[in-house]
Amino acid sequence: MSGGVGDWEESLLESEHDPSRKKTSLENIINVVLLLMGLFVILFMESFFKWVLLLAIIIVYFSQSFKIK
């Protein structure tokens, strides 16, 4: 596996520029982790703004997850 990393980087760079590609499972896991971290922080904020931020994160997350091709 001498050139494994280079091949992976090349395929990653190529796939970033392909608008029709589907997200990889790794990207989905990262998105879920970031979403959960954001929700965790927001839940400890005590104000009206936490509900606004919560709504905004949910809208952005789902709009990116289910983009119309």
PDB file of N, H, CA, C and O in Angstrom:
ATOM      1  N   MET A   1       0.844  -1.198   0.000  1.00  0.00           N
ATOM      2  CA  MET A   1       0.000   0.000   0.000  1.00  0.00           C
ATOM      3  C   MET A   1       0.878   1.247   0.000  1.00  0.00           C
ATOM      4  O   MET A   1       0.729   2.122   0.853  1.00  0.00           O
ATOM      5  N   SER A   2       1.779   1.317  -0.949  1.00  0.00           N
ATOM      6  H   SER A   2       1.900   0.606  -1.642  1.00  0.00           H
ATOM      7  CA  SER A   2       2.713   2.435  -0.962  1.00  0.00           C
ATOM      8  C   SER A   2       2.063   3.720  -1.450  1.00  0.00           C
ATOM      9  O   SER A   2       2.356   4.796  -0.930  1.00  0.00           O
ATOM     10  N   GLY A   3       1.172   3.621  -2.454  1.00  0.00           N
ATOM     11  H   GLY A   3       0.933   2.746  -2.877  1.00  0.00           H
ATOM     12  CA  GLY A   3       0.585   4.838  -3.007  1.00  0.00           C
ATOM     13  C   GLY A   3      -0.858   5.025  -2.599  1.00  0.00           C
ATOM     14  O   GLY A   3      -1.599   5.756  -3.257  1.00  0.00           O
ATOM     15  N   GLY A   4      -1.270   4.375  -1.524  1.00  0.00           N
ATOM     16  H   GLY A   4      -0.669   3.781  -0.990  1.00  0.00           H
ATOM     17  CA  GLY A   4      -2.671   4.421  -1.117  1.00  0.00           C
ATOM     18  C   GLY A   4      -3.146   5.820  -0.748  1.00  0.00           C
ATOM     19  O   GLY A   4      -4.240   6.236  -1.129  1.00  0.00           O
ATOM     20  N   VAL A   5      -2.314   6.540  -0.004  1.00  0.00           N
ATOM     21  H   VAL A   5      -1.425   6.202   0.305  1.00  0.00           H
ATOM     22  CA  VAL A   5      -2.724   7.870   0.451  1.00  0.00           C
ATOM     23  C   VAL A   5      -2.824   8.841  -0.720  1.00  0.00           C
ATOM     24  O   VAL A   5      -3.776   9.617  -0.808  1.00  0.00           O
ATOM     25  N   GLY A   6      -1.846   8.797  -1.619  1.00  0.00           N
ATOM     26  H   GLY A   6      -1.073   8.166  -1.548  1.00  0.00           H
ATOM     27  CA  GLY A   6      -1.868   9.692  -2.776  1.00  0.00           C
ATOM     28  C   GLY A   6      -3.072   9.438  -3.656  1.00  0.00           C
ATOM     29  O   GLY A   6      -3.704  10.377  -4.140  1.00  0.00           O
ATOM     30  N   ASP A   7      -3.391   8.167  -3.864  1.00  0.00           N
ATOM     31  H   ASP A   7      -2.878   7.405  -3.471  1.00  0.00           H
ATOM     32  CA  ASP A   7      -4.562   7.825  -4.680  1.00  0.00           C
ATOM     33  C   ASP A   7      -5.835   8.334  -4.026  1.00  0.00           C
ATOM     34  O   ASP A   7      -6.731   8.851  -4.692  1.00  0.00           O
ATOM     35  N   TRP A   8      -5.898   8.178  -2.707  1.00  0.00           N
ATOM     36  H   TRP A   8      -5.170   7.758  -2.166  1.00  0.00           H
ATOM     37  CA  TRP A   8      -7.084   8.618  -1.983  1.00  0.00           C
ATOM     38  C   TRP A   8      -7.234  10.129  -2.085  1.00  0.00           C
ATOM     39  O   TRP A   8      -8.339  10.633  -2.284  1.00  0.00           O
ATOM     40  N   GLU A   9      -6.113  10.860  -1.947  1.00  0.00           N
ATOM     41  H   GLU A   9      -5.216  10.450  -1.786  1.00  0.00           H
ATOM     42  CA  GLU A   9      -6.177  12.323  -2.039  1.00  0.00           C
ATOM     43  C   GLU A   9      -6.617  12.752  -3.435  1.00  0.00           C
ATOM     44  O   GLU A   9      -7.418  13.676  -3.577  1.00  0.00           O
ATOM     45  N   GLU A  10      -6.098  12.087  -4.460  1.00  0.00           N
ATOM     46  H   GLU A  10      -5.447  11.337  -4.344  1.00  0.00           H
ATOM     47  CA  GLU A  10      -6.480  12.441  -5.828  1.00  0.00           C
ATOM     48  C   GLU A  10      -7.958  12.192  -6.062  1.00  0.00           C
ATOM     49  O   GLU A  10      -8.648  13.021  -6.654  1.00  0.00           O
ATOM     50  N   SER A  11      -8.445  11.047  -5.595  1.00  0.00           N
ATOM     51  H   SER A  11      -7.884  10.373  -5.113  1.00  0.00           H
ATOM     52  CA  SER A  11      -9.858  10.743  -5.809  1.00  0.00           C
ATOM     53  C   SER A  11     -10.737  11.709  -5.007  1.00  0.00           C
ATOM     54  O   SER A  11     -11.833  12.061  -5.441  1.00  0.00           O
ATOM     55  N   LEU A  12     -10.251  12.134  -3.838  1.00  0.00           N
ATOM     56  H   LEU A  12      -9.360  11.848  -3.485  1.00  0.00           H
ATOM     57  CA  LEU A  12     -11.015  13.086  -3.028  1.00  0.00           C
ATOM     58  C   LEU A  12     -11.096  14.436  -3.743  1.00  0.00           C
ATOM     59  O   LEU A  12     -12.158  15.055  -3.801  1.00  0.00           O
ATOM     60  N   LEU A  13      -9.956  14.887  -4.289  1.00  0.00           N
ATOM     61  H   LEU A  13      -9.093  14.384  -4.242  1.00  0.00           H
ATOM     62  CA  LEU A  13      -9.949  16.162  -5.001  1.00  0.00           C
ATOM     63  C   LEU A  13     -10.844  16.099  -6.236  1.00  0.00           C
ATOM     64  O   LEU A  13     -11.564  17.051  -6.535  1.00  0.00           O
ATOM     65  N   GLU A  14     -10.796  14.987  -6.945  1.00  0.00           N
ATOM     66  H   GLU A  14     -10.211  14.213  -6.703  1.00  0.00           H
ATOM     67  CA  GLU A  14     -11.637  14.852  -8.130  1.00  0.00           C
ATOM     68  C   GLU A  14     -13.106  14.833  -7.741  1.00  0.00           C
ATOM     69  O   GLU A  14     -13.937  15.443  -8.414  1.00  0.00           O
ATOM     70  N   SER A  15     -13.428  14.140  -6.664  1.00  0.00           N
ATOM     71  H   SER A  15     -12.753  13.645  -6.117  1.00  0.00           H
ATOM     72  CA  SER A  15     -14.835  14.002  -6.283  1.00  0.00           C
ATOM     73  C   SER A  15     -15.397  15.323  -5.745  1.00  0.00           C
ATOM     74  O   SER A  15     -16.603  15.556  -5.825  1.00  0.00           O
ATOM     75  N   GLU A  16     -14.528  16.195  -5.193  1.00  0.00           N
ATOM     76  H   GLU A  16     -13.548  16.006  -5.128  1.00  0.00           H
ATOM     77  CA  GLU A  16     -15.017  17.481  -4.689  1.00  0.00           C
ATOM     78  C   GLU A  16     -15.546  18.353  -5.814  1.00  0.00           C
ATOM     79  O   GLU A  16     -16.427  19.186  -5.600  1.00  0.00           O
ATOM     80  N   HIS A  17     -15.004  18.160  -7.024  1.00  0.00           N
ATOM     81  H   HIS A  17     -14.288  17.484  -7.198  1.00  0.00           H
ATOM     82  CA  HIS A  17     -15.413  19.004  -8.141  1.00  0.00           C
ATOM     83  C   HIS A  17     -16.523  18.365  -8.967  1.00  0.00           C
ATOM     84  O   HIS A  17     -16.924  18.912  -9.994  1.00  0.00           O
ATOM     85  N   ASP A  18     -17.015  17.227  -8.535  1.00  0.00           N
ATOM     86  H   ASP A  18     -16.689  16.782  -7.701  1.00  0.00           H
ATOM     87  CA  ASP A  18     -18.084  16.550  -9.268  1.00  0.00           C
ATOM     88  C   ASP A  18     -19.411  16.847  -8.575  1.00  0.00           C
ATOM     89  O   ASP A  18     -19.684  16.279  -7.518  1.00  0.00           O
ATOM     90  N   PRO A  19     -20.234  17.712  -9.134  1.00  0.00           N
ATOM     91  CA  PRO A  19     -21.473  18.110  -8.455  1.00  0.00           C
ATOM     92  C   PRO A  19     -22.499  16.993  -8.369  1.00  0.00           C
ATOM     93  O   PRO A  19     -23.410  17.061  -7.544  1.00  0.00           O
ATOM     94  N   SER A  20     -22.373  15.970  -9.199  1.00  0.00           N
ATOM     95  H   SER A  20     -21.632  15.915  -9.869  1.00  0.00           H
ATOM     96  CA  SER A  20     -23.381  14.918  -9.206  1.00  0.00           C
ATOM     97  C   SER A  20     -23.046  13.771  -8.261  1.00  0.00           C
ATOM     98  O   SER A  20     -23.831  12.833  -8.123  1.00  0.00           O
ATOM     99  N   ARG A  21     -21.869  13.841  -7.600  1.00  0.00           N
ATOM    100  H   ARG A  21     -21.231  14.603  -7.713  1.00  0.00           H
ATOM    101  CA  ARG A  21     -21.480  12.731  -6.744  1.00  0.00           C
ATOM    102  C   ARG A  21     -22.307  12.713  -5.461  1.00  0.00           C
ATOM    103  O   ARG A  21     -22.822  13.743  -5.026  1.00  0.00           O
ATOM    104  N   LYS A  22     -22.424  11.550  -4.874  1.00  0.00           N
ATOM    105  H   LYS A  22     -22.006  10.713  -5.228  1.00  0.00           H
ATOM    106  CA  LYS A  22     -23.129  11.428  -3.601  1.00  0.00           C
ATOM    107  C   LYS A  22     -22.125  11.555  -2.470  1.00  0.00           C
ATOM    108  O   LYS A  22     -20.943  11.252  -2.634  1.00  0.00           O
ATOM    109  N   LYS A  23     -22.607  12.004  -1.320  1.00  0.00           N
ATOM    110  H   LYS A  23     -23.567  12.250  -1.186  1.00  0.00           H
ATOM    111  CA  LYS A  23     -21.715  12.144  -0.172  1.00  0.00           C
ATOM    112  C   LYS A  23     -21.247  10.772   0.289  1.00  0.00           C
ATOM    113  O   LYS A  23     -21.996   9.796   0.247  1.00  0.00           O
ATOM    114  N   THR A  24     -20.010  10.720   0.724  1.00  0.00           N
ATOM    115  H   THR A  24     -19.403  11.513   0.758  1.00  0.00           H
ATOM    116  CA  THR A  24     -19.487   9.470   1.257  1.00  0.00           C
ATOM    117  C   THR A  24     -19.988   9.286   2.679  1.00  0.00           C
ATOM    118  O   THR A  24     -20.481  10.222   3.309  1.00  0.00           O
ATOM    119  N   SER A  25     -19.853   8.072   3.169  1.00  0.00           N
ATOM    120  H   SER A  25     -19.452   7.312   2.658  1.00  0.00           H
ATOM    121  CA  SER A  25     -20.309   7.798   4.535  1.00  0.00           C
ATOM    122  C   SER A  25     -19.488   8.601   5.542  1.00  0.00           C
ATOM    123  O   SER A  25     -20.003   9.002   6.585  1.00  0.00           O
ATOM    124  N   LEU A  26     -18.203   8.837   5.230  1.00  0.00           N
ATOM    125  H   LEU A  26     -17.784   8.511   4.382  1.00  0.00           H
ATOM    126  CA  LEU A  26     -17.366   9.622   6.143  1.00  0.00           C
ATOM    127  C   LEU A  26     -17.890  11.045   6.256  1.00  0.00           C
ATOM    128  O   LEU A  26     -17.952  11.594   7.356  1.00  0.00           O
ATOM    129  N   GLU A  27     -18.272  11.652   5.127  1.00  0.00           N
ATOM    130  H   GLU A  27     -18.222  11.205   4.234  1.00  0.00           H
ATOM    131  CA  GLU A  27     -18.819  13.012   5.167  1.00  0.00           C
ATOM    132  C   GLU A  27     -20.118  13.045   5.952  1.00  0.00           C
ATOM    133  O   GLU A  27     -20.366  13.992   6.699  1.00  0.00           O
ATOM    134  N   ASN A  28     -20.947  12.029   5.792  1.00  0.00           N
ATOM    135  H   ASN A  28     -20.746  11.261   5.185  1.00  0.00           H
ATOM    136  CA  ASN A  28     -22.207  11.977   6.534  1.00  0.00           C
ATOM    137  C   ASN A  28     -21.945  11.871   8.027  1.00  0.00           C
ATOM    138  O   ASN A  28     -22.633  12.511   8.821  1.00  0.00           O
ATOM    139  N   ILE A  29     -20.961  11.071   8.419  1.00  0.00           N
ATOM    140  H   ILE A  29     -20.402  10.551   7.774  1.00  0.00           H
ATOM    141  CA  ILE A  29     -20.625  10.930   9.846  1.00  0.00           C
ATOM    142  C   ILE A  29     -20.129  12.265  10.397  1.00  0.00           C
ATOM    143  O   ILE A  29     -20.520  12.670  11.491  1.00  0.00           O
ATOM    144  N   ILE A  30     -19.265  12.952   9.635  1.00  0.00           N
ATOM    145  H   ILE A  30     -18.947  12.623   8.746  1.00  0.00           H
ATOM    146  CA  ILE A  30     -18.744  14.254  10.083  1.00  0.00           C
ATOM    147  C   ILE A  30     -19.887  15.254  10.233  1.00  0.00           C
ATOM    148  O   ILE A  30     -19.926  16.003  11.210  1.00  0.00           O
ATOM    149  N   ASN A  31     -20.812  15.275   9.285  1.00  0.00           N
ATOM    150  H   ASN A  31     -20.780  14.667   8.492  1.00  0.00           H
ATOM    151  CA  ASN A  31     -21.946  16.193   9.360  1.00  0.00           C
ATOM    152  C   ASN A  31     -22.790  15.925  10.595  1.00  0.00           C
ATOM    153  O   ASN A  31     -23.214  16.860  11.274  1.00  0.00           O
ATOM    154  N   VAL A  32     -23.035  14.658  10.890  1.00  0.00           N
ATOM    155  H   VAL A  32     -22.691  13.898  10.339  1.00  0.00           H
ATOM    156  CA  VAL A  32     -23.846  14.315  12.057  1.00  0.00           C
ATOM    157  C   VAL A  32     -23.133  14.722  13.343  1.00  0.00           C
ATOM    158  O   VAL A  32     -23.758  15.249  14.264  1.00  0.00           O
ATOM    159  N   VAL A  33     -21.815  14.475  13.406  1.00  0.00           N
ATOM    160  H   VAL A  33     -21.307  14.047  12.659  1.00  0.00           H
ATOM    161  CA  VAL A  33     -21.050  14.849  14.611  1.00  0.00           C
ATOM    162  C   VAL A  33     -21.076  16.365  14.817  1.00  0.00           C
ATOM    163  O   VAL A  33     -21.273  16.844  15.933  1.00  0.00           O
ATOM    164  N   LEU A  34     -20.874  17.115  13.727  1.00  0.00           N
ATOM    165  H   LEU A  34     -20.714  16.726  12.819  1.00  0.00           H
ATOM    166  CA  LEU A  34     -20.906  18.578  13.848  1.00  0.00           C
ATOM    167  C   LEU A  34     -22.295  19.058  14.267  1.00  0.00           C
ATOM    168  O   LEU A  34     -22.424  19.974  15.078  1.00  0.00           O
ATOM    169  N   LEU A  35     -23.319  18.442  13.715  1.00  0.00           N
ATOM    170  H   LEU A  35     -23.214  17.697  13.055  1.00  0.00           H
ATOM    171  CA  LEU A  35     -24.691  18.813  14.077  1.00  0.00           C
ATOM    172  C   LEU A  35     -24.935  18.553  15.563  1.00  0.00           C
ATOM    173  O   LEU A  35     -25.499  19.398  16.259  1.00  0.00           O
ATOM    174  N   LEU A  36     -24.513  17.387  16.048  1.00  0.00           N
ATOM    175  H   LEU A  36     -24.055  16.701  15.483  1.00  0.00           H
ATOM    176  CA  LEU A  36     -24.725  17.057  17.458  1.00  0.00           C
ATOM    177  C   LEU A  36     -23.933  17.980  18.377  1.00  0.00           C
ATOM    178  O   LEU A  36     -24.422  18.371  19.437  1.00  0.00           O
ATOM    179  N   MET A  37     -22.703  18.331  17.973  1.00  0.00           N
ATOM    180  H   MET A  37     -22.306  18.013  17.113  1.00  0.00           H
ATOM    181  CA  MET A  37     -21.912  19.262  18.786  1.00  0.00           C
ATOM    182  C   MET A  37     -22.594  20.625  18.846  1.00  0.00           C
ATOM    183  O   MET A  37     -22.651  21.255  19.902  1.00  0.00           O
ATOM    184  N   GLY A  38     -23.110  21.072  17.707  1.00  0.00           N
ATOM    185  H   GLY A  38     -23.065  20.560  16.850  1.00  0.00           H
ATOM    186  CA  GLY A  38     -23.815  22.349  17.674  1.00  0.00           C
ATOM    187  C   GLY A  38     -25.054  22.329  18.550  1.00  0.00           C
ATOM    188  O   GLY A  38     -25.320  23.283  19.281  1.00  0.00           O
ATOM    189  N   LEU A  39     -25.803  21.254  18.477  1.00  0.00           N
ATOM    190  H   LEU A  39     -25.586  20.479  17.883  1.00  0.00           H
ATOM    191  CA  LEU A  39     -27.016  21.134  19.299  1.00  0.00           C
ATOM    192  C   LEU A  39     -26.649  21.099  20.782  1.00  0.00           C
ATOM    193  O   LEU A  39     -27.349  21.684  21.609  1.00  0.00           O
ATOM    194  N   PHE A  40     -25.563  20.420  21.118  1.00  0.00           N
ATOM    195  H   PHE A  40     -24.995  19.945  20.446  1.00  0.00           H
ATOM    196  CA  PHE A  40     -25.135  20.324  22.513  1.00  0.00           C
ATOM    197  C   PHE A  40     -24.811  21.701  23.077  1.00  0.00           C
ATOM    198  O   PHE A  40     -25.190  22.022  24.203  1.00  0.00           O
ATOM    199  N   VAL A  41     -24.100  22.521  22.283  1.00  0.00           N
ATOM    200  H   VAL A  41     -23.793  22.261  21.368  1.00  0.00           H
ATOM    201  CA  VAL A  41     -23.756  23.882  22.725  1.00  0.00           C
ATOM    202  C   VAL A  41     -25.013  24.729  22.873  1.00  0.00           C
ATOM    203  O   VAL A  41     -25.177  25.449  23.858  1.00  0.00           O
ATOM    204  N   ILE A  42     -25.894  24.635  21.887  1.00  0.00           N
ATOM    205  H   ILE A  42     -25.761  24.049  21.087  1.00  0.00           H
ATOM    206  CA  ILE A  42     -27.105  25.468  21.893  1.00  0.00           C
ATOM    207  C   ILE A  42     -28.009  25.121  23.068  1.00  0.00           C
ATOM    208  O   ILE A  42     -28.650  26.006  23.634  1.00  0.00           O
ATOM    209  N   LEU A  43     -28.071  23.849  23.442  1.00  0.00           N
ATOM    210  H   LEU A  43     -27.550  23.129  22.982  1.00  0.00           H
ATOM    211  CA  LEU A  43     -28.954  23.445  24.539  1.00  0.00           C
ATOM    212  C   LEU A  43     -28.550  24.077  25.862  1.00  0.00           C
ATOM    213  O   LEU A  43     -29.374  24.199  26.768  1.00  0.00           O
ATOM    214  N   PHE A  44     -27.281  24.481  25.983  1.00  0.00           N
ATOM    215  H   PHE A  44     -26.611  24.381  25.247  1.00  0.00           H
ATOM    216  CA  PHE A  44     -26.832  25.091  27.235  1.00  0.00           C
ATOM    217  C   PHE A  44     -26.903  26.611  27.207  1.00  0.00           C
ATOM    218  O   PHE A  44     -26.528  27.264  28.180  1.00  0.00           O
ATOM    219  N   MET A  45     -27.376  27.176  26.114  1.00  0.00           N
ATOM    220  H   MET A  45     -27.682  26.645  25.324  1.00  0.00           H
ATOM    221  CA  MET A  45     -27.580  28.617  26.067  1.00  0.00           C
ATOM    222  C   MET A  45     -28.965  28.909  26.635  1.00  0.00           C
ATOM    223  O   MET A  45     -29.936  28.232  26.295  1.00  0.00           O
ATOM    224  N   GLU A  46     -29.054  29.902  27.486  1.00  0.00           N
ATOM    225  H   GLU A  46     -28.265  30.451  27.762  1.00  0.00           H
ATOM    226  CA  GLU A  46     -30.350  30.217  28.067  1.00  0.00           C
ATOM    227  C   GLU A  46     -30.851  31.532  27.506  1.00  0.00           C
ATOM    228  O   GLU A  46     -30.603  32.602  28.061  1.00  0.00           O
ATOM    229  N   SER A  47     -31.555  31.432  26.402  1.00  0.00           N
ATOM    230  H   SER A  47     -31.756  30.562  25.951  1.00  0.00           H
ATOM    231  CA  SER A  47     -32.133  32.641  25.826  1.00  0.00           C
ATOM    232  C   SER A  47     -33.054  32.263  24.678  1.00  0.00           C
ATOM    233  O   SER A  47     -33.152  31.100  24.288  1.00  0.00           O
ATOM    234  N   PHE A  48     -33.713  33.261  24.157  1.00  0.00           N
ATOM    235  H   PHE A  48     -33.633  34.207  24.474  1.00  0.00           H
ATOM    236  CA  PHE A  48     -34.588  33.070  23.006  1.00  0.00           C
ATOM    237  C   PHE A  48     -33.766  32.664  21.780  1.00  0.00           C
ATOM    238  O   PHE A  48     -34.257  31.974  20.888  1.00  0.00           O
ATOM    239  N   PHE A  49     -32.506  33.107  21.755  1.00  0.00           N
ATOM    240  H   PHE A  49     -32.107  33.668  22.480  1.00  0.00           H
ATOM    241  CA  PHE A  49     -31.685  32.889  20.565  1.00  0.00           C
ATOM    242  C   PHE A  49     -31.364  31.421  20.336  1.00  0.00           C
ATOM    243  O   PHE A  49     -31.085  31.015  19.208  1.00  0.00           O
ATOM    244  N   LYS A  50     -31.402  30.607  21.418  1.00  0.00           N
ATOM    245  H   LYS A  50     -31.629  30.937  22.334  1.00  0.00           H
ATOM    246  CA  LYS A  50     -31.084  29.200  21.198  1.00  0.00           C
ATOM    247  C   LYS A  50     -32.119  28.551  20.288  1.00  0.00           C
ATOM    248  O   LYS A  50     -31.782  27.650  19.520  1.00  0.00           O
ATOM    249  N   TRP A  51     -33.359  28.988  20.361  1.00  0.00           N
ATOM    250  H   TRP A  51     -33.633  29.719  20.986  1.00  0.00           H
ATOM    251  CA  TRP A  51     -34.373  28.394  19.486  1.00  0.00           C
ATOM    252  C   TRP A  51     -34.205  28.885  18.056  1.00  0.00           C
ATOM    253  O   TRP A  51     -34.451  28.139  17.108  1.00  0.00           O
ATOM    254  N   VAL A  52     -33.783  30.145  17.894  1.00  0.00           N
ATOM    255  H   VAL A  52     -33.582  30.751  18.663  1.00  0.00           H
ATOM    256  CA  VAL A  52     -33.524  30.660  16.550  1.00  0.00           C
ATOM    257  C   VAL A  52     -32.350  29.916  15.919  1.00  0.00           C
ATOM    258  O   VAL A  52     -32.422  29.502  14.762  1.00  0.00           O
ATOM    259  N   LEU A  53     -31.266  29.748  16.686  1.00  0.00           N
ATOM    260  H   LEU A  53     -31.208  30.084  17.626  1.00  0.00           H
ATOM    261  CA  LEU A  53     -30.099  29.032  16.183  1.00  0.00           C
ATOM    262  C   LEU A  53     -30.429  27.569  15.887  1.00  0.00           C
ATOM    263  O   LEU A  53     -29.977  27.015  14.885  1.00  0.00           O
ATOM    264  N   LEU A  54     -31.208  26.959  16.753  1.00  0.00           N
ATOM    265  H   LEU A  54     -31.575  27.410  17.567  1.00  0.00           H
ATOM    266  CA  LEU A  54     -31.596  25.565  16.558  1.00  0.00           C
ATOM    267  C   LEU A  54     -32.357  25.405  15.246  1.00  0.00           C
ATOM    268  O   LEU A  54     -32.092  24.492  14.463  1.00  0.00           O
ATOM    269  N   LEU A  55     -33.298  26.303  15.025  1.00  0.00           N
ATOM    270  H   LEU A  55     -33.513  27.044  15.661  1.00  0.00           H
ATOM    271  CA  LEU A  55     -34.073  26.269  13.790  1.00  0.00           C
ATOM    272  C   LEU A  55     -33.175  26.474  12.574  1.00  0.00           C
ATOM    273  O   LEU A  55     -33.306  25.773  11.570  1.00  0.00           O
ATOM    274  N   ALA A  56     -32.259  27.443  12.672  1.00  0.00           N
ATOM    275  H   ALA A  56     -32.153  28.013  13.487  1.00  0.00           H
ATOM    276  CA  ALA A  56     -31.357  27.732  11.553  1.00  0.00           C
ATOM    277  C   ALA A  56     -30.473  26.534  11.233  1.00  0.00           C
ATOM    278  O   ALA A  56     -30.291  26.202  10.062  1.00  0.00           O
ATOM    279  N   ILE A  57     -29.924  25.884  12.245  1.00  0.00           N
ATOM    280  H   ILE A  57     -30.072  26.154  13.196  1.00  0.00           H
ATOM    281  CA  ILE A  57     -29.056  24.729  12.015  1.00  0.00           C
ATOM    282  C   ILE A  57     -29.840  23.597  11.363  1.00  0.00           C
ATOM    283  O   ILE A  57     -29.353  22.956  10.432  1.00  0.00           O
ATOM    284  N   ILE A  58     -31.053  23.352  11.851  1.00  0.00           N
ATOM    285  H   ILE A  58     -31.449  23.873  12.608  1.00  0.00           H
ATOM    286  CA  ILE A  58     -31.861  22.277  11.272  1.00  0.00           C
ATOM    287  C   ILE A  58     -32.180  22.573   9.812  1.00  0.00           C
ATOM    288  O   ILE A  58     -32.088  21.686   8.963  1.00  0.00           O
ATOM    289  N   ILE A  59     -32.554  23.809   9.517  1.00  0.00           N
ATOM    290  H   ILE A  59     -32.629  24.530  10.206  1.00  0.00           H
ATOM    291  CA  ILE A  59     -32.888  24.176   8.134  1.00  0.00           C
ATOM    292  C   ILE A  59     -31.666  24.025   7.225  1.00  0.00           C
ATOM    293  O   ILE A  59     -31.766  23.459   6.136  1.00  0.00           O
ATOM    294  N   VAL A  60     -30.518  24.528   7.672  1.00  0.00           N
ATOM    295  H   VAL A  60     -30.437  24.987   8.556  1.00  0.00           H
ATOM    296  CA  VAL A  60     -29.302  24.443   6.853  1.00  0.00           C
ATOM    297  C   VAL A  60     -28.895  22.990   6.666  1.00  0.00           C
ATOM    298  O   VAL A  60     -28.550  22.580   5.558  1.00  0.00           O
ATOM    299  N   TYR A  61     -28.933  22.209   7.737  1.00  0.00           N
ATOM    300  H   TYR A  61     -29.214  22.542   8.637  1.00  0.00           H
ATOM    301  CA  TYR A  61     -28.511  20.814   7.657  1.00  0.00           C
ATOM    302  C   TYR A  61     -29.363  20.033   6.659  1.00  0.00           C
ATOM    303  O   TYR A  61     -28.837  19.307   5.815  1.00  0.00           O
ATOM    304  N   PHE A  62     -30.684  20.189   6.766  1.00  0.00           N
ATOM    305  H   PHE A  62     -31.111  20.778   7.452  1.00  0.00           H
ATOM    306  CA  PHE A  62     -31.545  19.414   5.882  1.00  0.00           C
ATOM    307  C   PHE A  62     -31.531  19.943   4.458  1.00  0.00           C
ATOM    308  O   PHE A  62     -31.710  19.171   3.516  1.00  0.00           O
ATOM    309  N   SER A  63     -31.323  21.241   4.280  1.00  0.00           N
ATOM    310  H   SER A  63     -31.178  21.868   5.046  1.00  0.00           H
ATOM    311  CA  SER A  63     -31.255  21.766   2.916  1.00  0.00           C
ATOM    312  C   SER A  63     -29.990  21.268   2.214  1.00  0.00           C
ATOM    313  O   SER A  63     -29.993  21.073   0.999  1.00  0.00           O
ATOM    314  N   GLN A  64     -28.900  21.059   2.979  1.00  0.00           N
ATOM    315  H   GLN A  64     -28.897  21.217   3.966  1.00  0.00           H
ATOM    316  CA  GLN A  64     -27.676  20.516   2.381  1.00  0.00           C
ATOM    317  C   GLN A  64     -27.781  19.013   2.177  1.00  0.00           C
ATOM    318  O   GLN A  64     -27.212  18.469   1.231  1.00  0.00           O
ATOM    319  N   SER A  65     -28.504  18.346   3.059  1.00  0.00           N
ATOM    320  H   SER A  65     -28.966  18.788   3.828  1.00  0.00           H
ATOM    321  CA  SER A  65     -28.613  16.896   2.957  1.00  0.00           C
ATOM    322  C   SER A  65     -29.502  16.472   1.799  1.00  0.00           C
ATOM    323  O   SER A  65     -29.250  15.450   1.160  1.00  0.00           O
ATOM    324  N   PHE A  66     -30.537  17.252   1.529  1.00  0.00           N
ATOM    325  H   PHE A  66     -30.741  18.082   2.048  1.00  0.00           H
ATOM    326  CA  PHE A  66     -31.512  16.842   0.521  1.00  0.00           C
ATOM    327  C   PHE A  66     -31.594  17.837  -0.620  1.00  0.00           C
ATOM    328  O   PHE A  66     -32.682  18.248  -1.025  1.00  0.00           O
ATOM    329  N   LYS A  67     -30.421  18.225  -1.141  1.00  0.00           N
ATOM    330  H   LYS A  67     -29.537  17.891  -0.813  1.00  0.00           H
ATOM    331  CA  LYS A  67     -30.409  19.157  -2.268  1.00  0.00           C
ATOM    332  C   LYS A  67     -31.074  18.522  -3.476  1.00  0.00           C
ATOM    333  O   LYS A  67     -30.900  17.334  -3.746  1.00  0.00           O
ATOM    334  N   ILE A  68     -31.834  19.325  -4.193  1.00  0.00           N
ATOM    335  H   ILE A  68     -31.975  20.291  -3.974  1.00  0.00           H
ATOM    336  CA  ILE A  68     -32.469  18.836  -5.409  1.00  0.00           C
ATOM    337  C   ILE A  68     -31.425  18.820  -6.515  1.00  0.00           C
ATOM    338  O   ILE A  68     -30.786  19.831  -6.806  1.00  0.00           O
ATOM    339  N   LYS A  69     -31.267  17.648  -7.125  1.00  0.00           N
ATOM    340  H   LYS A  69     -31.787  16.827  -6.888  1.00  0.00           H
ATOM    341  CA  LYS A  69     -30.230  17.504  -8.167  1.00  0.00           C
ATOM    342  C   LYS A  69     -30.693  18.169  -9.456  1.00  0.00           C
ATOM    343  O   LYS A  69     -29.968  18.159 -10.451  1.00  0.00           O
TER     344      LYS A  69
END
